[in-house]
Each structure stands twice: as structure tokens, then as C-alpha cells.
């Protein structure tokens, strides 16, 4: 398959994750890149108007897959002087993002997945909020939370478990979650209008509050980004307060 990919698209650097190719195309590959990333993009392209790349081909390669997709216009928001955005520009971008994420959150988990915390197709996923390298799928939200506590300082377990009891026993709807949304995965034009949302490798079915809290993980100093997040997603203040407390005791991330 590796040779087949090179025959079709030229020399492919299988050590690189994203590569700009000829004719306005991009390739993505590498350890941990799963077929589910391409499958969710194909699904979203059919079911929504979210601006995402069009998947053209999926090729099995060593340690994963090679995804061939179209390039989107615009630049990474993090590569633009977004700290200089006017209030109106932030509001407009937030409206653009909200329109996309309202569509994403309206998609419900298929019945056959039975409340699993998993990637789009039902398999393993990686969330760098939980751990930098672990990949897993979980039969229930409770199992997901138990795994999350494996990466928290032991001496804090009892206190944090008590603090988390209300949130971690609430039956939140499981919604499709990008799970790695930040300024490098949002594309915008020179007027800060949304042109694309990329990098869907962490996308998973997760509790409804997770996207809101996850987008703020490690972003406390990025005030402009937090302002946009608070306008594009419904706030979950209780859940965010808990997550911020847990973040301080999460190790190896």
C-alpha cells in the first residue's frame, strides 16, 4: 500500500503528519492517524455545511492511514494577528463558528454504539486533555472518568472524586466533539471570516460539555480566544470550574 500511495501521489514522507502536495491538495499520515478521521470528515461533508476539507482517498500505510484531501482557503487563526481583532470581528467569527458547531452538536450517536465514549466509528481515540499518548474507547462515561483519574496525582483522588461526583454522575448527551479545537485548527481569511475547521483526528463522541471545557484547556492566557469560545458554545460554568481544578493535578500530558 505504501508503494501504491507513492505511485498515485508522488513521494510521500510517512514521517510527517500533514504535507502540502501539488494541485491544491494535502496529505495527512503518521502514527496514530486513523481511518475514523477520514470517515467523520466524509460524514460531515454529507450531513452539514461545516467548512472542512473534502476527502479524496484513504490508503493504508505502516502504522495508520494516508488521507488525501483538498486544501482550504485562509490561514490558521493563530498565524493571523488575532489579538488585534476588533470586537465586531470577534463577534462575526464567533457567529461563523457557532453555525458550524451547532450543526456538529445536533448529530446524535448511533444506537449501536450504546453510549460509548469512542471515535466516530466506535473505536479508540486520543484526547490530549486526558493523556498525551493513551488511545482507548470506553464502554460508558463512568469508565472514561475512571481512566481519566489514572492520570491524576494519587493524593488528590479522594478530594477530586468528591468534587467531581455531581458532574461525573450526570447523564449528559453524547455529542460529536472536535476535541482539539484551537487557533491552529481554525482557518480564517484576512477579514477573520471562517474558511475552515481542520484536524479531526481527536474527534469523538463525548459528554455535551466537553467541547466547551476542552477548548479552554491550557488556554487561560489567550483571552481573545476564550472570548470567542464563550460566544460560539453554550457555557458550562460548573463543569468548567471542575475541569480547571482537575487540570492542576493531571500529570504526563
Beta strands, then each sheet from edge to edge (+ up, - down):
strand 1: 18-20
strand 2: 25-28
strand 3: 55-61
strand 4: 64-70
strand 5: 75-76
strand 6: 118-119
strand 7: 174-177
strand 8: 186-188
strand 9: 194-197
strand 10: 204-207
sheet 1: 1+ 2- 4+ 3-
sheet 2: 5+ 8- 9+
sheet 3: 6+ 10- 7+
end
